[in-house]
Amino acid sequence: MNAPDNPPKLAAAPDRAAIHFSPYREFSRDEWAKLRADTPMTLVARDLEQLSGLIEELSIEEVEEIYLPMSRLLNLHVAAAQELHAVTNRFLGRKDRRVPYILGIAGSVAVGKSTTARVLRALLARWPDHPRVDLITTDGFLYPNAELERRHLMNRKGFPESFDVARLLNFLHAVKSGQRNVPAPVYSHFHYDILPGQTTFIDRPDILIVEGLNVLQPARLPRDGEGIPFVSDFFNFSIYMDAEPQMLETWYVTRFMRLRQTAFRDPAAYFHRYAHLSPDAARAQALEIWRTVNEKNLTENILPTRQRARLILRKSANHRIDSVALRRI
């Protein structure tokens, strides 16, 4: 049969103003806190000190009102996923061990992804049904600086094209398949590069938390219907850390200025050249990096993926999470 001269086009996206529902159920902080139910507090003050970020000091209140309800929700999801896997194995007549439950955490630079990932790892590992919880960041799957230079991508480090996506997908497939000791490269923020010859291994954890800027980025639709998967296809659950761009800029500059007084002072640090700038010059440099790299990446690549997440955590000043949105459709 001959193809039509004018093949049909995809329908245009509907006007958002004409849509009268949200795919999310919204919770205020107080409403979300009540969903903790009887989940016990398993962290102590010393734990919070170790889990806090460079510019984000965790409080008992934040853990009790935000993270314990989240821990309870994820524990229920993990149990359901484990049961579904067991049912599928019974149907197939297989006796495979359960595969890792994978949790993805996305969001901008400086939004606090790493802190959230560390807190959830600590809380989830204290539930009896899934004590082995590993954490990995997608920074390890950035191309090495030498390769970024060869591709003229150093000024777009952190953008989707700066990652070795094939290597990341193969890693996630191996983990999700239940393989033992799956290797992953190691990234150093101190050296601002992949560490040659260094590898971390993921050995069949109960839960794997994957934290990164663009982990909810969709793939382009293939014309032949044979497209490769994208990173979020391997996730059982996903979280997006959200905050207004102006707050993110403030947090980024604050972190930069603090690092200028600490890690940047080491002559071996990649950003050592910023340690001796005057405060005004350092602040101007931080703003330049934010506006030309990180804010651009946020606007072009990260923020558009927000509504692909199952859960959105919205932050206000002082890194306080004020509201939570849970996907219902």
N, C-alpha and C positions, 0 to 999 in steps of 0.2 A: 504494500500500500504506500503510495507516495505521501511524503510529508506535506502538510498544508503550507501554502505560500506565506501565511501570516500565523505562525504558531501562537497559541494562547499564552498570555502573560499571567504571572502570578498576581493574585488579587492585592490591591494596595492595602497597606496597614490601616486599620480603622482609626478615626480621630479619637485621641485619648479622652477628649472632653465628652464624647458620646458614650463612654464606658462608665457604668454606674456601680461598679463593684471593684474590689481589690482582691488579688489572689492571696493576700495575707490577712491574718487575724492579728490585730494590734493589741499590745499590752502596755499599760503604764508600768513604771517600776514597781509600784505597790501591788498591782494586779499580778505581775510576774512573780514577785517574791512569795505570794501565797501558794504558788505551785510547788514550792519546796516540799510541802507536806511534812512528813517526818524524816526527811533525809538528814542524817547526822552530819555535823560539822567535823571533818576529819583532819583539818589543817590547824596548826598552832601558829603563834606569832612568829616564831623562828622560820617556819615554812614560808610565810608571807614575805619576809625580808629577802629570802633567796629567790622567790618567784617574781618579785617586783622588777619592773623595767628601769632603764636608766632615768627616765623622767616620769615614770608612772608608779606611784607608791600604792600598793594594794592595801585595802582595808578589810577588816573582818566583815564590815557591813556589805562591801561590794561582793565578797565571796558568798555570804549568806543569802543576799537578796537577788543576785544575778547568777552566780556560777553554780550554786547548789541546785536550784531548779533546772538549770541546763544539764547538770550532771545526771539528775534523775531522769530527764527526758531521754538523754542519750543512752542511759543504762537500759531503759525500756526498749529503745530502738535496737540496741545490740542484741538483746534477748530475742526479739522478734526475728531479726536477721539470722541468728543462729538456728532458730527453729525452722525458718523457711529453708535454710541450707540443708538441714537434716531431712526435711520432708522431700526435697528434691532428690537427695541421695537415695532415700528409700524408694522413690519412684524409679530411679535409674538402676537400682540394685547395686549401688556403690557404697563403699565404706570409707570415703575420703574424710580426713580430719577437717574440722571447720576452718574456713579461710578467714584472714584478717578482715575486720570491719574498718573501713577507711573513712576518715573524717577530714574534709578539706576546709581550710580557713583562708579567706581572701580579704584583700583590702589594700589601701594605700600605704606607701612608706610613712612611718611615724604614727600610724593609727593605733598601734598596740597589738598587732597580730601575734608577735612572739610571746608577749605576756599572757594573752588569752590561751595560746597553745600550751604554755607551761602549766598554767593553772588547771586546765582541763585534763592534761596528762596526769597531774598529781591526784586530782579528785577521782578520775575514772579508774586509776590503778588501785584505788582503795575499795572498789566494789569487788565482792568475792568471785563473781562469775567471769571477770576479765582482768586479772591482775597484771598481765604483761601489756604495757602500753608504750609504744615507741613514737618518737617525734622526728620528723625530718623536714627541712626547708628546701624549697626548690632552688635556692641560691646555688646549691651544689651542682645544679644542672645548667647554670650559665656557661657559655663558652669561655674558655680561658682568655685572659686579656690579649694574649698574642693573636688568638684567632679573631677576637673582636676587632683588633687593630687591622688585621688582614682584610676583614669584611667591612671596614670603615663604620663600625658600630659602637665604638667606645662612648660616643656621646648619646647613645640610645641603650645603654646598659640598663637592664630591667624591663625594657620593652619586649613584647612577645618574640620578636625576631632574634633577640640576643640569647635565647635559650636553646639548648640542644633538645628539642622536643622529642625526637625519636628515641633518644637515650632515656628520657623521663618516662615515656610511654612503655618502653620495654621493661624498665624497672618496675613500674606499677603493675604491669601484667604478670611479671614473675612473682611479685609479692602476693597479688590476688590469686595466683595459681597455687599458693601454698609452698613455694620453693624455699629451701633452706639457705640461709646466709646470702641473701641477695645484696650485691655490692652497690654502693652509691658514692660518688665523689664528694669531697669535703671542700667547703668554701670558707675562706677567712676574711672577715670584715676588716681585720687589722691590716692584712696585706692586700685587701680589695681584689682577691683573685682566687682561683681554684688552687688548692695545695697539691702540687705534683707528687704522685706516689702515695698519697694518703687516701684511705678508703674507710667508710663506715659500713657495717653490715646489718641488715634487717633480717632477723631470724624468726619468722612465723609468729609475730606478736598477736595478741587477741585483738588489739586495736592499733592502727597506725594513723597518726595525725600528720597531715601534709599541709604545710603552711607556705603561702607564697602570694606574690602580687597578682599573677594572672591565671590562677588555677581554675577560674570559672570561665576562661576565655573559650568561646565556641570555635569549632573548625568551620571552614568554608564548605558550603554544600557542594558535593561533587556532581558533575554532570552525568556520570555513568552510574550513580548510586552505589559506588564501591569505596566510599570515603573511609579513611582511617579514623579510629576513635580519637577523642580528645580527652584531656586529663580528667575532667570531671565525670566522664563515663565510669571511672573506677571508684567514684565516691559513693558511699552509702548515705552520707549526710554532708551538708555544706553550710558554712557560716560566712557571712559577709560583715566585716567591721566597717561601720559607717560613721562619718563625721563631716561637718562643713569644711570646705576647702580652706577657709581662712583660719580655722582652728588647726588644721593639719599643717599649714604653713608655720604657724606659731610654734607648734610642737616640734617640727623639723628644725627650725632655727634654734630653739632652746636646746635640743639634743646636740646639734652641731657645736654650739657654744660650750656645752659641758664637755664634749669630747675634745675640744680644743685645749681644755685645761687638764685633760687626763691622757687618753690613748694617743692623741695626736702629738704629744710631747716626745714620744719615743722616736728616735731617729729612723728606726726601721719601719715605722708606720707609713702606709701609702700616702696619707694625708698630712704627713709631718710638716709640709710646706705651709700649712695654714696655722700652725701652732704659734708662730711669731708675728702674725698679723695683729694690728691694733684691734680693739673690740669693735670699732665701727667698720673697719675693713673686713673683719671676719664675718660680721653680721651681713654686710653687703654681699660677700661671697656666698654665704649660705642661702640668701634670698635668690641670688642668681642661679645657683644649682637647683633650688626648688622650682623656680618658675620656668626654667628652660628644659628641665629633665623630668623631675618627679610630678609636678603639676600637669605637665603635658601628657605624661603616661597615664595619670589618673583620669584626665578628661577623655583621652582617646581610647583607652583600653580597659581600665579597671572599673571605673564607675558604670559604664554600660553593662557590666556583668552583674550588677548588684541584685537584680531581680531573678537571677538564675539560682540564687541561694535558697536553701530551705529555711534559714533563720537569719535575720538581720538584727545586729546589735547597734543601736544608735547612741553615739557618745555626745556629751556636751563638755563644757569646760572642766578642767582637772581630770579628764579621762573618765568621768562618771558616766555610766550607761543609764540613760534616762528612760528608754523605751525599747521594746523587743517586738519584732514582727515575725510570726511563724506562718510559713506557707501552708495554705489549706487546699489549694488546687494546683 
